[in-house]
């Protein structure tokens, strides 16, 4: 058996015109769905680029914060416990 779905229709000019109209509508629907999918992909790509930019900025800030924390410990000594106890109040 063939895997294609075959429509049983009467062989006439009217039926041919109807089939052409259905084919045209199906192609238009397919093209509209393709445009919509492309628009969604583009929107998703923009969001992913924004997320990547924020991640890079956060990583840079975390690295900078680590350097500043190390400098603070060097100049002020170990003060982490005092800061934690001050937060509990």
SULMO-V880381 format. One line per field, one symbol per residue. ss: DSSP state (A for helix, B for strand, O for the rest). phi: phi as a letter, one per 40 degrees, with the letter a starting at -180 (. if undefined). A space follows every 10 residues. Layout:
BEGIN
ss->???
phi->???
END
This chain:
BEGIN
ss->OOOOOOOOOO OOAAAAAAAA AAAAAAAAAA AAAAAAAAAA AAAAAAAAAA AAAAAAAAAA AAAAAAAAAA AAAAAAOOOA AAAAAAAAO
phi->.ccccbccbc cacccccccc cccccccccc cccccccccc cccccccccc cccccccccc cccccccccc cccccbgcbd ccccccccc
END
